[in-house]
């Protein structure tokens, strides 16, 4: 295993002029009457103005989910809010967390030889459409090294074989820990992660693949689909679990194809939809809009008029 020379990620331009802080509160708890009122009352009494709110009460699981964006108008800090909310959280059995919406989540990207998703993510990151801090790119091939290094992002070549798989994963986990990585993105990383790694990073690894599964497994799935006359090509982005390609789904999309298109057209269209779906899934996760709900997810939409609504589709 070798690492390319490390370089710090190029900082994104800072916004001009001072701006008021914006925080968000995420809540998961058993469904009960009075939750929304209690949250609204607490924020109001703490001098905070709610700017966006989304909630969902799942009648099937009996779970309640809520995400609230707000502006602290009287100087309330995240720590003070967290301490002050402890009583309300305990009363309703909440899993609750306060977040600074201006803080960029630290993300590590993993890729093999297919670079279309990585290239798309780097472009969105470069223009500010995907506000993350990329801690590095890990690959078991050298195909994407130049692309990554040209963006002043650390590139780590970690070869994976059947004999060194556990050591390779240990190296990846050490990199994630050393860089403070909060999310790992598998941007067409063509290696199966161990159960241990999936469990350790539960809810913090996002994968992307075509949506033909369980059909057309193995090599050249798009060519297999073309041979069968498939009319819809799709992609699925989900959290990684020990059950291969069966983790909670975050985002999906499809594109229609016709008999007049070739197998190469299928591949090209498939790459496009994979890149878009992965970007939307990451965007939802980093903005704390995704909640695990058993084997499913609750995904709240982005606020109307936001960059995500206008440009990430």
C-alpha angles and dihedrals in degrees: 000000000000134000125215114233108288123241130178116250114262107257117243117241113269119240113258119249130010119300132195115252119258121204135181134207122210120197135185122175145128110298114261141152116269101028097118092045092050093051094046092048093050094050092046092050089048090057096253127141116214111228101174135008137181130176141173131192109200108210091190097056099024090233128136124211129189139170120189127185116200144164119232100225098179100046101268111169127218091247093050091049092048092049093045093049095053094094094051091046092051092048093058099031091245132177096211135170136178119216137188104235092207093059112101116226115237109240132186117200124209122197141163122197103314105084104179096101093042092049091050093049092049091051092050090046092049094053093043095250091121106041101204138123109238107214094189147308120254121199138170088212135049094228095106099035097104093047091053098043090049087061090053091244123138112258120203120193107203112172115212124206133162088258100050102032096115092048091047092052091047088054091050092050091049090052090050092049095044093050096043091242112184099182134029118205120201100209094185095318101171100206128097112238119226122253088246094057092044091052095045092050097036111163091007103082121075123193134190129205142146117284098231092098132152083029123062098024123177129021125007098006093172092054089048089051091049091052089054095047097245113186100195127053117195145172133212129203117194145155113272119247135166087267101084113244091346102099124126109297118238104175140002138175141171140208125203122238132186140213089261094066124091131229087257089056089053091053093048094048090045092055091051095052092044091055093048095047093048092049092051092048092051091046091054093047098048090050091053093244096129122084125183112235106181108286090347137059137231109220118188116207122247117262114275111264094022122132088250093058094045103038112017097068 
